Amino acid sequence: MPPRLSNQAGQRKQNTQWSTIVLVLLGLIILLGLVILIVWLVLKPKKLEYSIDEASIDGYDLAKDHLNSTFNLVVRTYNPNRRASAYYDSLEVAVTYGNQTVAYQEVQQFVQRHRNVTRLRVSPTARYVALPEKTARDMSLERKTGQLQVSVRVKARITFKVGLWKYRHHKLRVFCSPLVIYFSSPAKFQWTNCTVTIK
C-alpha cells in the first residue's frame, strides 16, 4: 500500500508542474500580445496625404473615337509619420474621364522616408485608346471650351517599416477629382486635393 501513496503523490507533483508550465506559457502569450498591441498603438502609421500640384496635356488628338494624348502630372505625396517609412512595391497612375480610363502609367518602386514630401512627375499616356461613342463626343465638346475635366486614380501596394519592424502589405487607393486641365494655359491649373484609403 505505501508504494501506491507514493505514486499518487508523484502524479500530483507532476500535474502541478504541468499546470505551472501551462500558466507560464499562457502568461507569456498574453504579455507578448500586449507588447504587440502597445507597439502597434504607438507606431500605428498615419494615412499618407496626396494632391495633384501640376497638370498639363500634350499631343491631344481625338479622332474616330480614339484618343492619343499625354497627361503630364506632378503627384505630391506626404508621409506624416514620425517613424514609419513607406515602401512602395508597386504604383499605378490612371487618368479617367467619367468611368473610362483614358491614360495609364506604372511607376517604379521607391521608398518614402518619414516626414518626407515626394513629388512624382508622371506622364500617363493614351495611345490610340478606343473610347465609347458618348465619351468621345463629350470630350470633343469639352475640348472646344479650352479645358478638360478628368480624375486621377492611384493604386499602390505599400509596406510600412519602423526600424526592423515591418508591417504587412497594404493596398493604397487614391482618388483626385476634379482636375480641370487647360490646353493653352497650364498655369491656370489649380492644386487638387485627393482622398486616400489604405486597407
C-alpha positions in Angstrom: 0.0 0.0 0.0 2.7 2.6 0.8 4.1 2.5 -2.7 0.7 3.4 -4.2 0.5 6.5 -2.0 4.0 7.4 -3.2 2.8 7.1 -6.8 -0.2 9.3 -6.2 2.0 12.0 -4.6 4.3 11.8 -7.6 1.4 12.2 -10.0 0.1 15.2 -8.1 3.5 16.8 -8.2 3.7 16.1 -12.0 0.2 17.6 -12.6 1.2 20.7 -10.6 4.3 21.1 -12.7 2.3 20.8 -16.0 -0.2 23.3 -14.6 2.6 25.7 -13.8 4.1 25.3 -17.3 0.8 25.9 -19.0 0.1 29.0 -16.8 3.6 30.4 -17.5 3.2 29.9 -21.3 -0.3 31.4 -21.2 1.1 34.4 -19.3 3.9 34.8 -21.9 1.4 34.7 -24.8 -0.8 37.4 -23.1 2.3 39.5 -22.4 3.5 39.2 -26.0 0.1 40.1 -27.3 0.0 43.2 -25.0 3.5 44.3 -26.2 2.5 43.9 -29.8 -0.7 45.9 -29.2 1.2 48.7 -27.4 3.8 48.8 -30.1 1.0 49.0 -32.8 -0.8 51.8 -30.9 2.4 53.8 -30.5 3.8 53.2 -34.0 0.5 52.9 -35.9 1.1 54.5 -39.3 -0.9 57.6 -40.1 -2.6 57.9 -43.5 -0.4 59.3 -46.4 -1.5 62.6 -48.0 -1.8 63.1 -51.7 -2.5 66.0 -54.0 -2.0 67.0 -57.7 0.2 70.1 -57.9 0.5 70.5 -61.6 -1.3 69.2 -64.7 -1.0 69.8 -68.5 -1.8 68.0 -71.7 0.5 67.3 -74.7 -0.3 65.8 -78.1 -4.0 65.7 -77.6 -5.7 64.1 -80.6 -9.2 62.6 -80.6 -10.3 61.2 -83.9 -12.8 58.4 -84.8 -13.5 57.7 -81.2 -9.8 57.0 -80.5 -7.6 59.1 -78.2 -3.9 59.9 -78.3 -2.6 62.1 -75.6 -0.1 62.6 -72.8 -1.1 63.9 -69.4 1.8 65.5 -67.5 1.2 65.4 -63.8 3.0 66.3 -60.6 1.6 64.0 -57.9 2.6 65.2 -54.4 2.7 62.7 -51.6 3.5 63.4 -48.0 4.3 60.9 -45.3 3.3 62.5 -42.0 4.6 59.6 -39.8 7.4 60.4 -37.4 9.0 57.0 -37.5 7.4 54.9 -40.3 8.8 54.8 -43.8 6.5 53.8 -46.7 7.9 51.2 -49.1 6.1 51.3 -52.4 6.2 47.8 -54.0 4.1 48.9 -57.0 2.3 52.1 -58.1 -0.1 52.8 -61.0 -1.5 56.1 -62.1 -4.6 56.3 -64.3 -6.4 59.3 -65.8 -10.1 58.8 -66.1 -12.9 60.6 -67.8 -16.2 59.7 -66.3 -15.7 56.0 -65.5 -13.5 55.4 -68.5 -9.7 55.0 -68.1 -8.1 57.1 -70.9 -4.4 57.0 -69.9 -2.2 54.9 -67.7 1.4 54.6 -66.3 3.2 52.3 -63.9 5.8 53.9 -61.6 9.0 52.2 -60.4 9.4 51.0 -56.8 10.5 53.7 -54.3 10.8 54.4 -50.6 9.3 57.4 -48.9 11.0 58.2 -45.6 9.2 59.5 -42.6 8.1 63.2 -42.6 9.0 63.4 -46.3 7.4 65.1 -49.3 7.9 63.3 -52.6 6.8 64.8 -55.9 6.3 62.2 -58.6 6.5 63.6 -62.2 4.4 61.1 -64.2 3.0 61.1 -67.7 0.1 58.7 -68.2 -0.2 58.2 -71.9 -3.1 57.3 -74.2 -2.0 55.6 -77.4 -4.9 55.1 -79.8 -7.3 54.3 -76.9 -10.7 53.3 -78.1 -13.5 55.3 -76.4 -17.2 54.7 -76.1 -19.1 57.0 -78.6 -20.7 59.1 -75.8 -17.3 59.6 -74.0 -15.6 60.7 -77.3 -18.5 63.1 -78.0 -18.4 64.6 -74.5 -14.6 65.0 -74.6 -14.8 66.7 -78.1 -17.4 69.2 -76.8 -15.3 69.9 -73.7 -12.2 70.4 -75.8 -13.9 73.3 -77.6 -14.1 75.1 -74.3 -10.3 75.0 -74.0 -10.3 72.7 -71.0 -10.8 69.1 -69.9 -12.1 67.9 -66.6 -10.7 64.5 -65.6 -9.9 62.5 -62.5 -6.7 60.7 -61.4 -6.7 57.4 -59.6 -3.6 55.9 -57.9 -3.3 52.3 -56.9 -0.3 51.0 -54.9 0.9 48.2 -52.7 2.9 49.6 -49.8 4.6 48.3 -46.7 5.3 50.5 -43.6 8.6 49.9 -41.8 9.7 51.2 -38.4 13.4 50.3 -37.8 13.4 46.5 -38.1 9.6 46.3 -37.6 7.9 45.7 -40.9 4.1 45.7 -41.3 2.1 43.6 -43.7 1.3 44.8 -47.2 -1.4 47.4 -47.6 -3.5 48.4 -50.5 -3.4 52.2 -51.1 -6.2 53.8 -53.1 -6.1 57.5 -54.1 -8.8 59.4 -55.9 -8.2 63.0 -57.1 -11.1 64.9 -58.6 -12.0 67.1 -60.3 -8.9 68.1 -62.2 -9.6 70.9 -64.7 -6.7 71.0 -67.2 -6.3 74.0 -69.5 -5.0 73.3 -73.0 -3.5 76.7 -73.7 -2.8 77.9 -70.2 -1.5 75.1 -68.0 -0.5 77.7 -65.3 -4.2 78.2 -64.6 -4.4 74.7 -63.1 -5.5 74.7 -59.5 -4.0 72.4 -56.9 -6.3 69.5 -56.3 -6.5 67.5 -53.0 -7.1 63.8 -53.1 -8.9 61.3 -50.9 -6.8 58.4 -49.6 -7.8 55.0 -48.3 -5.5 52.3 -47.0 -6.6 48.7 -46.5 
